[in-house]
Structure formats: structure tokens, C-alpha cells
Amino acid sequence: MNTDLRSSPLPSVASVLRRAQLRVAFLTLLVVGSVLIVGMLVSLRLNQLKHLNLAAQSLAYTSEATVVFRDAHSATELLADAGARDELAGARIVLASGATLAQWQRQTRWPRLEAVVDTLLPLHAEAEIRFQSQVVGRLQLRGDVAPLLVALGWSLAAAALGMLLSGEAVMLMTRRLTQMIEAPLIDLAAQSRYVREARAYGTRVQGASIREIDALANDLNALLDEVQAHEAELLHRHEALQSDHADLAERASRDSLTGVANRAHFERRLDEALARAEAGGTRLALLFIDADRFKQINDQHGHEAGDQVLIALAQRVRSAVREHDLVARLGGDEFVVLIEPLRHADDAPRVTQQIEALVARPLALPTVAGTIEITPGVSVGLSLYPEHGRSAEALLRHADESMYRRKRVRRLNLAEPAVSDVSKD
Ligand SMILES: Nc1nc2c(ncn2[C@@H]2O[C@H](COP(=O)(O)OP(=O)(O)OP(=O)(O)O)[C@@H](O)[C@H]2O)c(=O)[nH]1
């Protein structure tokens, strides 16, 4: 049996069955035994009474002469003979005057017990002694209750033996019933405990050969079906929520117009990159990009055309850097690029040059007046970690200033190359 079941303070099926069966067996024996014993005693007594009455009639007739002649001696002998012959406990001849002529009494084996039985089940018979139709005396007989007591003793012994045998039979039946009922119940309890502890809701418990236990197993399986379906539904919802969450997180980090990262995402990534660079002693580069004369595009060709230019700028900047470098739009016509890690300080100016060159390719722009071709331009500023600052603010400020210097140079249309411009920073 399972340890948990053993340690339970509640009674086991076996003990409940044993107690119930013992109660039923003893009660049945008590009722049936008592009825049989009482019935037997009553019938025995009736027989004895009948026999006693016949003996009294016969003895009254034979004792007539002893009464007529007042022969006490012969009368006593007559009573003693009859007592020995007819299993009497006592006999008496009483004259018509009320005086006793003769009496006889058997030596009793259990005087007190016999007195009690004689009170409860009296065995008395009386007959008139007549002479020439005149009542001259009375013959009184008392039957022997010893046979009744012996019969009662045997009956009680038989009842005790019956109880002993039925007790044994109950034990035997309990063992068999226990195997039939308790074993499948314990099995069912063990299976349900396993399902609960291992959260194995896909498991199904086995049926039993007893209808009620089998119904319990079926109900448990139906419950497991529901739990499993509920769990699958929860898992499905959880996955959908996770996917929605990932989607939202992705959208929250993107600039809705250009699709590159937004300012919030860039600031988070820059902080993380600075922490990594500081911990690992590596370098990184920050490029600040601002479109040249972008207001003019908006004013001349409309806001939507301006949007197209911003989208194209983002794509061109993206294509000028490595896959894992971060491109973000800070707002308006301002973009940044985070290059991490930066292997050589010379790499960064080369990238700024690449960006300015790539952006400066002609761009076909659909406008209300038809498709036109423009040549966009950007000014790129650069700052390096750790040379130009160790914090995000310092690096951004330096890159911004560097971009303005570059813009001024480009406005003046100086032939100074971008590389040499930023490398001066
Ligand atoms: N189409 C469009 N225009 C925007 C957007 N956000 C900001 N702008 C405009 O972009 C312009 C930015 O102009 P500025 O950077 O101040 O000036 P600029 O014309 O680029 O001049 P320089 O930078 O000095 O060359 C403003 O006219 C803004 O209204 C946007 O999402 N879409």
C-alpha cells in the first residue's frame, strides 16, 4: 500500500469492510441462534409437560390404594419408583384434607440453577386421586429441568463455535474483498497522484473491474481531458500574447516612416554599447547624419516627396554600413549610426565618406507634377569612444558639432574631403 495512504488517520477499506462484516455476522448469529435456542427450549418443555401430565395421570391411578389406606410407606416407594422412571425432580401426594401423605425429591446437581430455571420455565403437573368417584387426594409432580439445562448448554456451545467459525469466514472474505475493492482504489489513487505531481495531464488512468471504481476512473479521465484542453488553450493564448508582445516591442523600437530604429531604441543600444566598450576596453563610433537643404525639398515638392527622400536616405545609409551596425532616425532629417565594435579608428571616416557618396546618387522622386530627379545630400559628423567622450551625451554632442562643421564646409562648397574633415575631430 502507498505510504501516504498508510499514514492517513482515516480507516482503510479493509478495516471498514471487516468491521461491517463482523457486525453483520455476529448480529445474524445472535438473532438466529437466540430464536433457535428459545424455540428448542419451548418445544422441549412442551414435550416434557405432556410427558409429565401422562405420568401424573398414571401415577394418580396406581396410588389410589395407598391414599385410601393412608399407607405412607408404599406411597413413598411408589413416588420414588416413578421419579426414577419418569425423570422427575420431585413428587408429592396430598390428601383431601391438605396433609401430605408422601413425598419424594431427587438429589439435584445444580440446585440454584435448577431453581432459577424452575421459576422461569416451571415443569409442574397435577392429577386428582379418586376413589369411587370421590376425590381423596392430589398427586403433584415436578419435572426435572436438567435436560433443559444440558440442551441449553449444548446450544450455547454450538453458538460460540458458530461465532468463531463465522469470525474466521469474515476474515477470509475481507481478505478477498480487499483484493477486489481496495487494490483498484489504491491503484487509482496512485495514478491520480502521479498525474498531479508530474502535471502529466496527458496521462489517462486505467479502468477497473468494479462498476463504481470504473466510473470514478472514467470521470477522472474526462476531467483530465478538460484540463488538457484548457492547458492547450492557455498555451496557445500565451504564445499568441508572446508573439503580440514581440511584435509590439519590435514596432515600439522602429521609426514608423523609415523602418530604421527610433530614438528610444538607439539611446538604449548606445548605453548598452558604452557599457560593453568600457568593460571590454573596445572602441565604438557614432555618426551623426543630417540631410542638406531638406526643407527646400519639402517646400518645392511637397511633404510626401520629403517623406520619400527620408525613406531613401535611411535605405542608403543602411546599405552603407554592416548588418550589425545600428541605424536610427532621431527625428526630422537627422539620423545616427552606431558602429560597434570599431576595430580601427580609420574605419569610421571611411564609412562617413561612403555614406555621403552613396546618398549623393540621383534619386527619382514621384511628385504631383510628375517624376523628378534630385540629388540628395547629407552632412556626417563623427565621434569616437573613448577619444571624444565616454558618455552618450558627450559623444552625441561631439558628433553633432562635427556634423555642423561638415555642413558649413559643404555649404561653402569647399573641396575639402569628408575624411580629412572628420579626422580632424
Ligand atoms: N517630409 C517630412 N519633413 C519633415 C519631417 N520631419 C521634419 N521635417 C522637415 O524637415 C525640415 C528640416 O529642416 P532643417 O534641418 O531645419 O533645415 P534644412 O533645410 O535641412 O537645412 P540644413 O540642415 O541647414 O541643410 C523641416 O522643414 C521639417 O518641417 C518628416 O517626417 N517628413
The ligand as an SDF file (V2000), in Angstrom:
LIG
                    3D

 32 34  0  0  0  0  0  0  0  0999 V2000
    8.6580   65.3900  -45.1770 N   0  0  0  0  0  0  0  0  0  0  0  0
    8.9920   65.4570  -43.9260 C   0  0  0  0  0  0  0  0  0  0  0  0
    9.5700   66.5610  -43.4420 N   0  0  0  0  0  0  0  0  0  0  0  0
    9.9510   66.6320  -42.1610 C   0  0  0  0  0  0  0  0  0  0  0  0
    9.7270   65.5810  -41.3090 C   0  0  0  0  0  0  0  0  0  0  0  0
   10.1720   65.8930  -40.0610 N   0  0  0  0  0  0  0  0  0  0  0  0
   10.7040   67.1470  -40.1800 C   0  0  0  0  0  0  0  0  0  0  0  0
   10.5740   67.5930  -41.4600 N   0  0  0  0  0  0  0  0  0  0  0  0
   11.0080   68.8180  -42.0050 C   0  0  0  0  0  0  0  0  0  0  0  0
   12.4060   68.7370  -42.2530 O   0  0  0  0  0  0  0  0  0  0  0  0
   12.9050   70.0210  -42.2610 C   0  0  0  0  0  0  0  0  0  0  0  0
   14.2290   70.1030  -41.5720 C   0  0  0  0  0  0  0  0  0  0  0  0
   14.8480   71.2300  -41.9370 O   0  0  0  0  0  0  0  0  0  0  0  0
   16.1980   71.6970  -41.2920 P   0  0  0  0  0  0  0  0  0  0  0  0
   17.1040   70.5330  -40.9850 O   0  0  0  0  0  0  0  0  0  0  0  0
   15.8930   72.5910  -40.1710 O   0  0  0  0  0  0  0  0  0  0  0  0
   16.7950   72.5230  -42.4280 O   0  0  0  0  0  0  0  0  0  0  0  0
   17.4250   72.0290  -43.7970 P   0  0  0  0  0  0  0  0  0  0  0  0
   16.5160   72.5200  -44.8560 O   0  0  0  0  0  0  0  0  0  0  0  0
   17.7010   70.5900  -43.8540 O   0  0  0  0  0  0  0  0  0  0  0  0
   18.7290   72.8400  -43.7680 O   0  0  0  0  0  0  0  0  0  0  0  0
   20.1490   72.3320  -43.3840 P   0  0  0  0  0  0  0  0  0  0  0  0
   20.0290   71.2460  -42.4780 O   0  0  0  0  0  0  0  0  0  0  0  0
   20.7720   73.5040  -42.7680 O   0  0  0  0  0  0  0  0  0  0  0  0
   20.7400   71.9500  -44.6690 O   0  0  0  0  0  0  0  0  0  0  0  0
   11.8380   70.9200  -41.6920 C   0  0  0  0  0  0  0  0  0  0  0  0
   11.2210   71.6810  -42.7160 O   0  0  0  0  0  0  0  0  0  0  0  0
   10.8290   69.9910  -41.1300 C   0  0  0  0  0  0  0  0  0  0  0  0
    9.4850   70.5020  -41.1910 O   0  0  0  0  0  0  0  0  0  0  0  0
    9.0670   64.4360  -41.8080 C   0  0  0  0  0  0  0  0  0  0  0  0
    8.8180   63.4490  -41.1370 O   0  0  0  0  0  0  0  0  0  0  0  0
    8.7410   64.4150  -43.1370 N   0  0  0  0  0  0  0  0  0  0  0  0
  1  2  1  0
  2  3  2  0
  2 32  1  0
  3  4  1  0
  4  5  2  0
  4  8  1  0
  5  6  1  0
  5 30  1  0
  6  7  2  0
  7  8  1  0
  8  9  1  0
  9 10  1  0
  9 28  1  0
 10 11  1  0
 11 12  1  0
 11 26  1  0
 12 13  1  0
 13 14  1  0
 14 15  2  0
 14 16  1  0
 14 17  1  0
 17 18  1  0
 18 19  2  0
 18 20  1  0
 18 21  1  0
 21 22  1  0
 22 23  2  0
 22 24  1  0
 22 25  1  0
 26 27  1  0
 26 28  1  0
 28 29  1  0
 30 31  2  0
 30 32  1  0
M  END
$$$$
